[in-house]
Amino acid sequence: MDTVHVWPGESARVAIDFAHPLVGDQDHVFHCHSHEHAEAGVMLRFTVKA
């Protein structure tokens, strides 16, 4: 699953397994599909270093 619905007043905990066979640093993004949140910059970009 790559989508988590979190309603107002709720929270979610996400565990990610980065033990994949890709080579090199990998960029990933967490973001929200709420238009208001997107305009407010609610997004997290991070890099998993090899």
mmCIF entry with sequence, helices, sheets and N, C-alpha, C, O atoms, coordinates in Angstrom:
data_MODEL
# 
_entry.id   MODEL 
# 
_entity.id                         1 
_entity.type                       polymer 
_entity.pdbx_number_of_molecules   1 
# 
_entity_poly.entity_id                      1 
_entity_poly.type                           'polypeptide(L)' 
_entity_poly.nstd_linkage                   no 
_entity_poly.nstd_monomer                   no 
_entity_poly.pdbx_seq_one_letter_code       MDTVHVWPGESARVAIDFAHPLVGDQDHVFHCHSHEHAEAGVMLRFTVKA 
_entity_poly.pdbx_seq_one_letter_code_can   MDTVHVWPGESARVAIDFAHPLVGDQDHVFHCHSHEHAEAGVMLRFTVKA 
_entity_poly.pdbx_strand_id                 A 
# 
loop_
_entity_poly_seq.entity_id 
_entity_poly_seq.num 
_entity_poly_seq.mon_id 
_entity_poly_seq.hetero 
1 1  MET n 
1 2  ASP n 
1 3  THR n 
1 4  VAL n 
1 5  HIS n 
1 6  VAL n 
1 7  TRP n 
1 8  PRO n 
1 9  GLY n 
1 10 GLU n 
1 11 SER n 
1 12 ALA n 
1 13 ARG n 
1 14 VAL n 
1 15 ALA n 
1 16 ILE n 
1 17 ASP n 
1 18 PHE n 
1 19 ALA n 
1 20 HIS n 
1 21 PRO n 
1 22 LEU n 
1 23 VAL n 
1 24 GLY n 
1 25 ASP n 
1 26 GLN n 
1 27 ASP n 
1 28 HIS n 
1 29 VAL n 
1 30 PHE n 
1 31 HIS n 
1 32 CYS n 
1 33 HIS n 
1 34 SER n 
1 35 HIS n 
1 36 GLU n 
1 37 HIS n 
1 38 ALA n 
1 39 GLU n 
1 40 ALA n 
1 41 GLY n 
1 42 VAL n 
1 43 MET n 
1 44 LEU n 
1 45 ARG n 
1 46 PHE n 
1 47 THR n 
1 48 VAL n 
1 49 LYS n 
1 50 ALA n 
# 
_struct_asym.id          A 
_struct_asym.entity_id   1 
# 
_struct_conf.conf_type_id            HELX_P 
_struct_conf.id                      HELX_P1 
_struct_conf.pdbx_PDB_helix_id       AA1 
_struct_conf.beg_label_comp_id       HIS 
_struct_conf.beg_label_asym_id       A 
_struct_conf.beg_label_seq_id        35 
_struct_conf.pdbx_beg_PDB_ins_code   ? 
_struct_conf.end_label_comp_id       ALA 
_struct_conf.end_label_asym_id       A 
_struct_conf.end_label_seq_id        40 
_struct_conf.pdbx_end_PDB_ins_code   ? 
_struct_conf.beg_auth_comp_id        HIS 
_struct_conf.beg_auth_asym_id        A 
_struct_conf.beg_auth_seq_id         35 
_struct_conf.end_auth_comp_id        ALA 
_struct_conf.end_auth_asym_id        A 
_struct_conf.end_auth_seq_id         40 
_struct_conf.pdbx_PDB_helix_class    1 
_struct_conf.details                 ? 
_struct_conf.pdbx_PDB_helix_length   6 
# 
_struct_conf_type.id          HELX_P 
_struct_conf_type.criteria    ? 
_struct_conf_type.reference   ? 
# 
_struct_sheet.id               AA1 
_struct_sheet.type             ? 
_struct_sheet.number_strands   2 
_struct_sheet.details          ? 
# 
_struct_sheet_order.sheet_id     AA1 
_struct_sheet_order.range_id_1   1 
_struct_sheet_order.range_id_2   2 
_struct_sheet_order.offset       ? 
_struct_sheet_order.sense        anti-parallel 
# 
loop_
_struct_sheet_range.sheet_id 
_struct_sheet_range.id 
_struct_sheet_range.beg_label_comp_id 
_struct_sheet_range.beg_label_asym_id 
_struct_sheet_range.beg_label_seq_id 
_struct_sheet_range.pdbx_beg_PDB_ins_code 
_struct_sheet_range.end_label_comp_id 
_struct_sheet_range.end_label_asym_id 
_struct_sheet_range.end_label_seq_id 
_struct_sheet_range.pdbx_end_PDB_ins_code 
_struct_sheet_range.beg_auth_comp_id 
_struct_sheet_range.beg_auth_asym_id 
_struct_sheet_range.beg_auth_seq_id 
_struct_sheet_range.end_auth_comp_id 
_struct_sheet_range.end_auth_asym_id 
_struct_sheet_range.end_auth_seq_id 
AA1 1 GLN A 26 ? HIS A 31 ? GLN A 26 HIS A 31 
AA1 2 MET A 43 ? VAL A 48 ? MET A 43 VAL A 48 
# 
loop_
_atom_site.group_PDB 
_atom_site.id 
_atom_site.type_symbol 
_atom_site.label_atom_id 
_atom_site.label_alt_id 
_atom_site.label_comp_id 
_atom_site.label_asym_id 
_atom_site.label_entity_id 
_atom_site.label_seq_id 
_atom_site.pdbx_PDB_ins_code 
_atom_site.Cartn_x 
_atom_site.Cartn_y 
_atom_site.Cartn_z 
_atom_site.occupancy 
_atom_site.B_iso_or_equiv 
_atom_site.pdbx_formal_charge 
_atom_site.auth_seq_id 
_atom_site.auth_comp_id 
_atom_site.auth_asym_id 
_atom_site.auth_atom_id 
_atom_site.pdbx_PDB_model_num 
ATOM 1   N N  . MET A 1 1  ? 0.848  -1.169 0.000  1.00 0.00 ? 1  MET A N  1 
ATOM 2   C CA . MET A 1 1  ? 0.000  0.000  0.000  1.00 0.00 ? 1  MET A CA 1 
ATOM 3   C C  . MET A 1 1  ? 0.897  1.236  0.000  1.00 0.00 ? 1  MET A C  1 
ATOM 4   O O  . MET A 1 1  ? 1.887  1.293  0.730  1.00 0.00 ? 1  MET A O  1 
ATOM 5   N N  . ASP A 1 2  ? 0.551  2.205  -0.807 1.00 0.00 ? 2  ASP A N  1 
ATOM 6   C CA . ASP A 1 2  ? 1.341  3.430  -0.826 1.00 0.00 ? 2  ASP A CA 1 
ATOM 7   C C  . ASP A 1 2  ? 0.506  4.672  -0.547 1.00 0.00 ? 2  ASP A C  1 
ATOM 8   O O  . ASP A 1 2  ? 0.983  5.794  -0.716 1.00 0.00 ? 2  ASP A O  1 
ATOM 9   N N  . THR A 1 3  ? -0.732 4.479  -0.123 1.00 0.00 ? 3  THR A N  1 
ATOM 10  C CA . THR A 1 3  ? -1.601 5.601  0.218  1.00 0.00 ? 3  THR A CA 1 
ATOM 11  C C  . THR A 1 3  ? -2.240 5.359  1.573  1.00 0.00 ? 3  THR A C  1 
ATOM 12  O O  . THR A 1 3  ? -2.774 4.280  1.827  1.00 0.00 ? 3  THR A O  1 
ATOM 13  N N  . VAL A 1 4  ? -2.188 6.351  2.438  1.00 0.00 ? 4  VAL A N  1 
ATOM 14  C CA . VAL A 1 4  ? -2.805 6.256  3.762  1.00 0.00 ? 4  VAL A CA 1 
ATOM 15  C C  . VAL A 1 4  ? -3.778 7.421  3.896  1.00 0.00 ? 4  VAL A C  1 
ATOM 16  O O  . VAL A 1 4  ? -3.385 8.580  3.769  1.00 0.00 ? 4  VAL A O  1 
ATOM 17  N N  . HIS A 1 5  ? -5.038 7.116  4.149  1.00 0.00 ? 5  HIS A N  1 
ATOM 18  C CA . HIS A 1 5  ? -6.035 8.168  4.368  1.00 0.00 ? 5  HIS A CA 1 
ATOM 19  C C  . HIS A 1 5  ? -6.024 8.543  5.850  1.00 0.00 ? 5  HIS A C  1 
ATOM 20  O O  . HIS A 1 5  ? -6.248 7.691  6.710  1.00 0.00 ? 5  HIS A O  1 
ATOM 21  N N  . VAL A 1 6  ? -5.765 9.802  6.144  1.00 0.00 ? 6  VAL A N  1 
ATOM 22  C CA . VAL A 1 6  ? -5.735 10.295 7.515  1.00 0.00 ? 6  VAL A CA 1 
ATOM 23  C C  . VAL A 1 6  ? -6.721 11.454 7.595  1.00 0.00 ? 6  VAL A C  1 
ATOM 24  O O  . VAL A 1 6  ? -6.515 12.502 6.983  1.00 0.00 ? 6  VAL A O  1 
ATOM 25  N N  . TRP A 1 7  ? -7.776 11.259 8.344  1.00 0.00 ? 7  TRP A N  1 
ATOM 26  C CA . TRP A 1 7  ? -8.836 12.256 8.469  1.00 0.00 ? 7  TRP A CA 1 
ATOM 27  C C  . TRP A 1 7  ? -8.510 13.241 9.586  1.00 0.00 ? 7  TRP A C  1 
ATOM 28  O O  . TRP A 1 7  ? -7.660 12.952 10.428 1.00 0.00 ? 7  TRP A O  1 
ATOM 29  N N  . PRO A 1 8  ? -9.162 14.391 9.610  1.00 0.00 ? 8  PRO A N  1 
ATOM 30  C CA . PRO A 1 8  ? -8.910 15.377 10.668 1.00 0.00 ? 8  PRO A CA 1 
ATOM 31  C C  . PRO A 1 8  ? -9.020 14.747 12.055 1.00 0.00 ? 8  PRO A C  1 
ATOM 32  O O  . PRO A 1 8  ? -9.978 14.032 12.348 1.00 0.00 ? 8  PRO A O  1 
ATOM 33  N N  . GLY A 1 9  ? -8.039 15.017 12.894 1.00 0.00 ? 9  GLY A N  1 
ATOM 34  C CA . GLY A 1 9  ? -8.016 14.474 14.248 1.00 0.00 ? 9  GLY A CA 1 
ATOM 35  C C  . GLY A 1 9  ? -7.378 13.103 14.346 1.00 0.00 ? 9  GLY A C  1 
ATOM 36  O O  . GLY A 1 9  ? -7.188 12.598 15.452 1.00 0.00 ? 9  GLY A O  1 
ATOM 37  N N  . GLU A 1 10 ? -7.040 12.483 13.217 1.00 0.00 ? 10 GLU A N  1 
ATOM 38  C CA . GLU A 1 10 ? -6.401 11.170 13.218 1.00 0.00 ? 10 GLU A CA 1 
ATOM 39  C C  . GLU A 1 10 ? -4.906 11.321 12.953 1.00 0.00 ? 10 GLU A C  1 
ATOM 40  O O  . GLU A 1 10 ? -4.437 12.386 12.552 1.00 0.00 ? 10 GLU A O  1 
ATOM 41  N N  . SER A 1 11 ? -4.171 10.244 13.183 1.00 0.00 ? 11 SER A N  1 
ATOM 42  C CA . SER A 1 11 ? -2.754 10.204 12.840 1.00 0.00 ? 11 SER A CA 1 
ATOM 43  C C  . SER A 1 11 ? -2.438 8.817  12.305 1.00 0.00 ? 11 SER A C  1 
ATOM 44  O O  . SER A 1 11 ? -3.223 7.884  12.471 1.00 0.00 ? 11 SER A O  1 
ATOM 45  N N  . ALA A 1 12 ? -1.294 8.690  11.667 1.00 0.00 ? 12 ALA A N  1 
ATOM 46  C CA . ALA A 1 12 ? -0.871 7.406  11.115 1.00 0.00 ? 12 ALA A CA 1 
ATOM 47  C C  . ALA A 1 12 ? 0.618  7.239  11.352 1.00 0.00 ? 12 ALA A C  1 
ATOM 48  O O  . ALA A 1 12 ? 1.374  8.211  11.355 1.00 0.00 ? 12 ALA A O  1 
ATOM 49  N N  . ARG A 1 13 ? 1.023  6.015  11.546 1.00 0.00 ? 13 ARG A N  1 
ATOM 50  C CA . ARG A 1 13 ? 2.440  5.677  11.674 1.00 0.00 ? 13 ARG A CA 1 
ATOM 51  C C  . ARG A 1 13 ? 2.790  4.810  10.470 1.00 0.00 ? 13 ARG A C  1 
ATOM 52  O O  . ARG A 1 13 ? 2.098  3.836  10.178 1.00 0.00 ? 13 ARG A O  1 
ATOM 53  N N  . VAL A 1 14 ? 3.854  5.163  9.782  1.00 0.00 ? 14 VAL A N  1 
ATOM 54  C CA . VAL A 1 14 ? 4.233  4.465  8.558  1.00 0.00 ? 14 VAL A CA 1 
ATOM 55  C C  . VAL A 1 14 ? 5.614  3.850  8.737  1.00 0.00 ? 14 VAL A C  1 
ATOM 56  O O  . VAL A 1 14 ? 6.550  4.523  9.170  1.00 0.00 ? 14 VAL A O  1 
ATOM 57  N N  . ALA A 1 15 ? 5.736  2.568  8.402  1.00 0.00 ? 15 ALA A N  1 
ATOM 58  C CA . ALA A 1 15 ? 7.033  1.884  8.428  1.00 0.00 ? 15 ALA A CA 1 
ATOM 59  C C  . ALA A 1 15 ? 7.419  1.567  6.986  1.00 0.00 ? 15 ALA A C  1 
ATOM 60  O O  . ALA A 1 15 ? 6.610  1.045  6.219  1.00 0.00 ? 15 ALA A O  1 
ATOM 61  N N  . ILE A 1 16 ? 8.643  1.881  6.629  1.00 0.00 ? 16 ILE A N  1 
ATOM 62  C CA . ILE A 1 16 ? 9.098  1.679  5.257  1.00 0.00 ? 16 ILE A CA 1 
ATOM 63  C C  . ILE A 1 16 ? 10.340 0.798  5.271  1.00 0.00 ? 16 ILE A C  1 
ATOM 64  O O  . ILE A 1 16 ? 11.284 1.054  6.018  1.00 0.00 ? 16 ILE A O  1 
ATOM 65  N N  . ASP A 1 17 ? 10.333 -0.236 4.443  1.00 0.00 ? 17 ASP A N  1 
ATOM 66  C CA . ASP A 1 17 ? 11.480 -1.134 4.303  1.00 0.00 ? 17 ASP A CA 1 
ATOM 67  C C  . ASP A 1 17 ? 12.313 -0.649 3.121  1.00 0.00 ? 17 ASP A C  1 
ATOM 68  O O  . ASP A 1 17 ? 11.882 -0.743 1.973  1.00 0.00 ? 17 ASP A O  1 
ATOM 69  N N  . PHE A 1 18 ? 13.503 -0.133 3.403  1.00 0.00 ? 18 PHE A N  1 
ATOM 70  C CA . PHE A 1 18 ? 14.371 0.368  2.342  1.00 0.00 ? 18 PHE A CA 1 
ATOM 71  C C  . PHE A 1 18 ? 15.398 -0.675 1.900  1.00 0.00 ? 18 PHE A C  1 
ATOM 72  O O  . PHE A 1 18 ? 16.380 -0.329 1.244  1.00 0.00 ? 18 PHE A O  1 
ATOM 73  N N  . ALA A 1 19 ? 15.187 -1.933 2.246  1.00 0.00 ? 19 ALA A N  1 
ATOM 74  C CA . ALA A 1 19 ? 16.109 -3.006 1.864  1.00 0.00 ? 19 ALA A CA 1 
ATOM 75  C C  . ALA A 1 19 ? 15.765 -3.493 0.455  1.00 0.00 ? 19 ALA A C  1 
ATOM 76  O O  . ALA A 1 19 ? 15.409 -4.655 0.264  1.00 0.00 ? 19 ALA A O  1 
ATOM 77  N N  . HIS A 1 20 ? 15.872 -2.609 -0.515 1.00 0.00 ? 20 HIS A N  1 
ATOM 78  C CA . HIS A 1 20 ? 15.561 -2.949 -1.898 1.00 0.00 ? 20 HIS A CA 1 
ATOM 79  C C  . HIS A 1 20 ? 16.853 -3.100 -2.692 1.00 0.00 ? 20 HIS A C  1 
ATOM 80  O O  . HIS A 1 20 ? 17.909 -2.658 -2.240 1.00 0.00 ? 20 HIS A O  1 
ATOM 81  N N  . PRO A 1 21 ? 16.785 -3.710 -3.855 1.00 0.00 ? 21 PRO A N  1 
ATOM 82  C CA . PRO A 1 21 ? 18.005 -3.980 -4.632 1.00 0.00 ? 21 PRO A CA 1 
ATOM 83  C C  . PRO A 1 21 ? 18.506 -2.810 -5.474 1.00 0.00 ? 21 PRO A C  1 
ATOM 84  O O  . PRO A 1 21 ? 19.387 -3.005 -6.312 1.00 0.00 ? 21 PRO A O  1 
ATOM 85  N N  . LEU A 1 22 ? 17.981 -1.612 -5.283 1.00 0.00 ? 22 LEU A N  1 
ATOM 86  C CA . LEU A 1 22 ? 18.427 -0.480 -6.088 1.00 0.00 ? 22 LEU A CA 1 
ATOM 87  C C  . LEU A 1 22 ? 19.836 -0.055 -5.695 1.00 0.00 ? 22 LEU A C  1 
ATOM 88  O O  . LEU A 1 22 ? 20.260 -0.250 -4.556 1.00 0.00 ? 22 LEU A O  1 
ATOM 89  N N  . VAL A 1 23 ? 20.540 0.516  -6.632 1.00 0.00 ? 23 VAL A N  1 
ATOM 90  C CA . VAL A 1 23 ? 21.924 0.927  -6.406 1.00 0.00 ? 23 VAL A CA 1 
ATOM 91  C C  . VAL A 1 23 ? 21.987 2.449  -6.319 1.00 0.00 ? 23 VAL A C  1 
ATOM 92  O O  . VAL A 1 23 ? 21.326 3.148  -7.087 1.00 0.00 ? 23 VAL A O  1 
ATOM 93  N N  . GLY A 1 24 ? 22.778 2.953  -5.389 1.00 0.00 ? 24 GLY A N  1 
ATOM 94  C CA . GLY A 1 24 ? 22.967 4.390  -5.268 1.00 0.00 ? 24 GLY A CA 1 
ATOM 95  C C  . GLY A 1 24 ? 21.950 5.040  -4.353 1.00 0.00 ? 24 GLY A C  1 
ATOM 96  O O  . GLY A 1 24 ? 21.064 4.378  -3.813 1.00 0.00 ? 24 GLY A O  1 
ATOM 97  N N  . ASP A 1 25 ? 22.089 6.349  -4.187 1.00 0.00 ? 25 ASP A N  1 
ATOM 98  C CA . ASP A 1 25 ? 21.166 7.116  -3.354 1.00 0.00 ? 25 ASP A CA 1 
ATOM 99  C C  . ASP A 1 25 ? 19.781 7.138  -4.003 1.00 0.00 ? 25 ASP A C  1 
ATOM 100 O O  . ASP A 1 25 ? 19.663 7.181  -5.227 1.00 0.00 ? 25 ASP A O  1 
ATOM 101 N N  . GLN A 1 26 ? 18.738 7.108  -3.174 1.00 0.00 ? 26 GLN A N  1 
ATOM 102 C CA . GLN A 1 26 ? 17.367 7.093  -3.680 1.00 0.00 ? 26 GLN A CA 1 
ATOM 103 C C  . GLN A 1 26 ? 16.572 8.238  -3.059 1.00 0.00 ? 26 GLN A C  1 
ATOM 104 O O  . GLN A 1 26 ? 16.547 8.383  -1.837 1.00 0.00 ? 26 GLN A O  1 
ATOM 105 N N  . ASP A 1 27 ? 15.927 9.047  -3.885 1.00 0.00 ? 27 ASP A N  1 
ATOM 106 C CA . ASP A 1 27 ? 15.076 10.143 -3.417 1.00 0.00 ? 27 ASP A CA 1 
ATOM 107 C C  . ASP A 1 27 ? 13.647 9.645  -3.228 1.00 0.00 ? 27 ASP A C  1 
ATOM 108 O O  . ASP A 1 27 ? 13.149 8.852  -4.027 1.00 0.00 ? 27 ASP A O  1 
ATOM 109 N N  . HIS A 1 28 ? 12.996 10.111 -2.172 1.00 0.00 ? 28 HIS A N  1 
ATOM 110 C CA . HIS A 1 28 ? 11.615 9.739  -1.863 1.00 0.00 ? 28 HIS A CA 1 
ATOM 111 C C  . HIS A 1 28 ? 10.859 10.989 -1.431 1.00 0.00 ? 28 HIS A C  1 
ATOM 112 O O  . HIS A 1 28 ? 11.457 11.981 -1.014 1.00 0.00 ? 28 HIS A O  1 
ATOM 113 N N  . VAL A 1 29 ? 9.522  10.925 -1.540 1.00 0.00 ? 29 VAL A N  1 
ATOM 114 C CA . VAL A 1 29 ? 8.678  12.063 -1.180 1.00 0.00 ? 29 VAL A CA 1 
ATOM 115 C C  . VAL A 1 29 ? 7.451  11.575 -0.430 1.00 0.00 ? 29 VAL A C  1 
ATOM 116 O O  . VAL A 1 29 ? 6.811  10.608 -0.844 1.00 0.00 ? 29 VAL A O  1 
ATOM 117 N N  . PHE A 1 30 ? 7.119  12.241 0.677  1.00 0.00 ? 30 PHE A N  1 
ATOM 118 C CA . PHE A 1 30 ? 5.830  12.100 1.346  1.00 0.00 ? 30 PHE A CA 1 
ATOM 119 C C  . PHE A 1 30 ? 5.066  13.371 1.021  1.00 0.00 ? 30 PHE A C  1 
ATOM 120 O O  . PHE A 1 30 ? 5.618  14.467 1.114  1.00 0.00 ? 30 PHE A O  1 
ATOM 121 N N  . HIS A 1 31 ? 3.808  13.237 0.643  1.00 0.00 ? 31 HIS A N  1 
ATOM 122 C CA . HIS A 1 31 ? 3.044  14.444 0.347  1.00 0.00 ? 31 HIS A CA 1 
ATOM 123 C C  . HIS A 1 31 ? 1.562  14.202 0.550  1.00 0.00 ? 31 HIS A C  1 
ATOM 124 O O  . HIS A 1 31 ? 1.111  13.068 0.715  1.00 0.00 ? 31 HIS A O  1 
ATOM 125 N N  . CYS A 1 32 ? 0.827  15.278 0.534  1.00 0.00 ? 32 CYS A N  1 
ATOM 126 C CA . CYS A 1 32 ? -0.609 15.260 0.772  1.00 0.00 ? 32 CYS A CA 1 
ATOM 127 C C  . CYS A 1 32 ? -1.332 15.659 -0.506 1.00 0.00 ? 32 CYS A C  1 
ATOM 128 O O  . CYS A 1 32 ? -0.857 16.518 -1.248 1.00 0.00 ? 32 CYS A O  1 
ATOM 129 N N  . HIS A 1 33 ? -2.476 15.041 -0.764 1.00 0.00 ? 33 HIS A N  1 
ATOM 130 C CA . HIS A 1 33 ? -3.256 15.374 -1.957 1.00 0.00 ? 33 HIS A CA 1 
ATOM 131 C C  . HIS A 1 33 ? -4.337 16.411 -1.685 1.00 0.00 ? 33 HIS A C  1 
ATOM 132 O O  . HIS A 1 33 ? -5.151 16.697 -2.563 1.00 0.00 ? 33 HIS A O  1 
ATOM 133 N N  . SER A 1 34 ? -4.358 16.969 -0.495 1.00 0.00 ? 34 SER A N  1 
ATOM 134 C CA . SER A 1 34 ? -5.282 18.058 -0.191 1.00 0.00 ? 34 SER A CA 1 
ATOM 135 C C  . SER A 1 34 ? -4.755 19.325 -0.861 1.00 0.00 ? 34 SER A C  1 
ATOM 136 O O  . SER A 1 34 ? -3.603 19.705 -0.651 1.00 0.00 ? 34 SER A O  1 
ATOM 137 N N  . HIS A 1 35 ? -5.582 19.972 -1.656 1.00 0.00 ? 35 HIS A N  1 
ATOM 138 C CA . HIS A 1 35 ? -5.157 21.167 -2.386 1.00 0.00 ? 35 HIS A CA 1 
ATOM 139 C C  . HIS A 1 35 ? -4.634 22.244 -1.433 1.00 0.00 ? 35 HIS A C  1 
ATOM 140 O O  . HIS A 1 35 ? -3.607 22.870 -1.698 1.00 0.00 ? 35 HIS A O  1 
ATOM 141 N N  . GLU A 1 36 ? -5.342 22.454 -0.326 1.00 0.00 ? 36 GLU A N  1 
ATOM 142 C CA . GLU A 1 36 ? -4.914 23.469 0.637  1.00 0.00 ? 36 GLU A CA 1 
ATOM 143 C C  . GLU A 1 36 ? -3.556 23.122 1.236  1.00 0.00 ? 36 GLU A C  1 
ATOM 144 O O  . GLU A 1 36 ? -2.720 24.004 1.433  1.00 0.00 ? 36 GLU A O  1 
ATOM 145 N N  . HIS A 1 37 ? -3.334 21.854 1.522  1.00 0.00 ? 37 HIS A N  1 
ATOM 146 C CA . HIS A 1 37 ? -2.048 21.443 2.086  1.00 0.00 ? 37 HIS A CA 1 
ATOM 147 C C  . HIS A 1 37 ? -0.931 21.578 1.053  1.00 0.00 ? 37 HIS A C  1 
ATOM 148 O O  . HIS A 1 37 ? 0.174  22.008 1.385  1.00 0.00 ? 37 HIS A O  1 
ATOM 149 N N  . ALA A 1 38 ? -1.212 21.216 -0.180 1.00 0.00 ? 38 ALA A N  1 
ATOM 150 C CA . ALA A 1 38 ? -0.194 21.327 -1.226 1.00 0.00 ? 38 ALA A CA 1 
ATOM 151 C C  . ALA A 1 38 ? 0.250  22.779 -1.384 1.00 0.00 ? 38 ALA A C  1 
ATOM 152 O O  . ALA A 1 38 ? 1.440  23.053 -1.537 1.00 0.00 ? 38 ALA A O  1 
ATOM 153 N N  . GLU A 1 39 ? -0.700 23.701 -1.347 1.00 0.00 ? 39 GLU A N  1 
ATOM 154 C CA . GLU A 1 39 ? -0.354 25.121 -1.450 1.00 0.00 ? 39 GLU A CA 1 
ATOM 155 C C  . GLU A 1 39 ? 0.444  25.599 -0.244 1.00 0.00 ? 39 GLU A C  1 
ATOM 156 O O  . GLU A 1 39 ? 1.246  26.527 -0.358 1.00 0.00 ? 39 GLU A O  1 
ATOM 157 N N  . ALA A 1 40 ? 0.228  24.969 0.917  1.00 0.00 ? 40 ALA A N  1 
ATOM 158 C CA . ALA A 1 40 ? 0.933  25.359 2.140  1.00 0.00 ? 40 ALA A CA 1 
ATOM 159 C C  . ALA A 1 40 ? 2.309  24.700 2.234  1.00 0.00 ? 40 ALA A C  1 
ATOM 160 O O  . ALA A 1 40 ? 3.062  24.972 3.169  1.00 0.00 ? 40 ALA A O  1 
ATOM 161 N N  . GLY A 1 41 ? 2.645  23.831 1.268  1.00 0.00 ? 41 GLY A N  1 
ATOM 162 C CA . GLY A 1 41 ? 3.960  23.205 1.255  1.00 0.00 ? 41 GLY A CA 1 
ATOM 163 C C  . GLY A 1 41 ? 4.084  21.994 2.159  1.00 0.00 ? 41 GLY A C  1 
ATOM 164 O O  . GLY A 1 41 ? 5.183  21.675 2.613  1.00 0.00 ? 41 GLY A O  1 
ATOM 165 N N  . VAL A 1 42 ? 2.977  21.311 2.429  1.00 0.00 ? 42 VAL A N  1 
ATOM 166 C CA . VAL A 1 42 ? 3.021  20.122 3.290  1.00 0.00 ? 42 VAL A CA 1 
ATOM 167 C C  . VAL A 1 42 ? 3.570  18.965 2.459  1.00 0.00 ? 42 VAL A C  1 
ATOM 168 O O  . VAL A 1 42 ? 2.823  18.211 1.835  1.00 0.00 ? 42 VAL A O  1 
ATOM 169 N N  . MET A 1 43 ? 4.888  18.849 2.469  1.00 0.00 ? 43 MET A N  1 
ATOM 170 C CA . MET A 1 43 ? 5.563  17.827 1.683  1.00 0.00 ? 43 MET A CA 1 
ATOM 171 C C  . MET A 1 43 ? 6.924  17.573 2.315  1.00 0.00 ? 43 MET A C  1 
ATOM 172 O O  . MET A 1 43 ? 7.560  18.495 2.825  1.00 0.00 ? 43 MET A O  1 
ATOM 173 N N  . LEU A 1 44 ? 7.367  16.329 2.281  1.00 0.00 ? 44 LEU A N  1 
ATOM 174 C CA . LEU A 1 44 ? 8.677  15.981 2.823  1.00 0.00 ? 44 LEU A CA 1 
ATOM 175 C C  . LEU A 1 44 ? 9.443  15.228 1.753  1.00 0.00 ? 44 LEU A C  1 
ATOM 176 O O  . LEU A 1 44 ? 8.988  14.194 1.265  1.00 0.00 ? 44 LEU A O  1 
ATOM 177 N N  . ARG A 1 45 ? 10.594 15.741 1.391  1.00 0.00 ? 45 ARG A N  1 
ATOM 178 C CA . ARG A 1 45 ? 11.483 15.062 0.446  1.00 0.00 ? 45 ARG A CA 1 
ATOM 179 C C  . ARG A 1 45 ? 12.712 14.625 1.221  1.00 0.00 ? 45 ARG A C  1 
ATOM 180 O O  . ARG A 1 45 ? 13.283 15.402 1.987  1.00 0.00 ? 45 ARG A O  1 
ATOM 181 N N  . PHE A 1 46 ? 13.122 13.362 1.016  1.00 0.00 ? 46 PHE A N  1 
ATOM 182 C CA . PHE A 1 46 ? 14.308 12.875 1.709  1.00 0.00 ? 46 PHE A CA 1 
ATOM 183 C C  . PHE A 1 46 ? 15.072 11.915 0.817  1.00 0.00 ? 46 PHE A C  1 
ATOM 184 O O  . PHE A 1 46 ? 14.516 11.357 -0.129 1.00 0.00 ? 46 PHE A O  1 
ATOM 185 N N  . THR A 1 47 ? 16.350 11.723 1.122  1.00 0.00 ? 47 THR A N  1 
ATOM 186 C CA . THR A 1 47 ? 17.219 10.841 0.353  1.00 0.00 ? 47 THR A CA 1 
ATOM 187 C C  . THR A 1 47 ? 17.733 9.732  1.249  1.00 0.00 ? 47 THR A C  1 
ATOM 188 O O  . THR A 1 47 ? 18.211 9.985  2.355  1.00 0.00 ? 47 THR A O  1 
ATOM 189 N N  . VAL A 1 48 ? 17.631 8.488  0.762  1.00 0.00 ? 48 VAL A N  1 
ATOM 190 C CA . VAL A 1 48 ? 18.220 7.339  1.446  1.00 0.00 ? 48 VAL A CA 1 
ATOM 191 C C  . VAL A 1 48 ? 19.588 7.142  0.816  1.00 0.00 ? 48 VAL A C  1 
ATOM 192 O O  . VAL A 1 48 ? 19.699 6.852  -0.375 1.00 0.00 ? 48 VAL A O  1 
ATOM 193 N N  . LYS A 1 49 ? 20.629 7.303  1.627  1.00 0.00 ? 49 LYS A N  1 
ATOM 194 C CA . LYS A 1 49 ? 21.999 7.196  1.130  1.00 0.00 ? 49 LYS A CA 1 
ATOM 195 C C  . LYS A 1 49 ? 22.414 5.736  1.028  1.00 0.00 ? 49 LYS A C  1 
ATOM 196 O O  . LYS A 1 49 ? 22.130 4.931  1.914  1.00 0.00 ? 49 LYS A O  1 
ATOM 197 N N  . ALA A 1 50 ? 23.092 5.409  -0.071 1.00 0.00 ? 50 ALA A N  1 
ATOM 198 C CA . ALA A 1 50 ? 23.564 4.036  -0.293 1.00 0.00 ? 50 ALA A CA 1 
ATOM 199 C C  . ALA A 1 50 ? 24.711 3.716  0.635  1.00 0.00 ? 50 ALA A C  1 
ATOM 200 O O  . ALA A 1 50 ? 25.243 2.606  0.599  1.00 0.00 ? 50 ALA A O  1 
# 
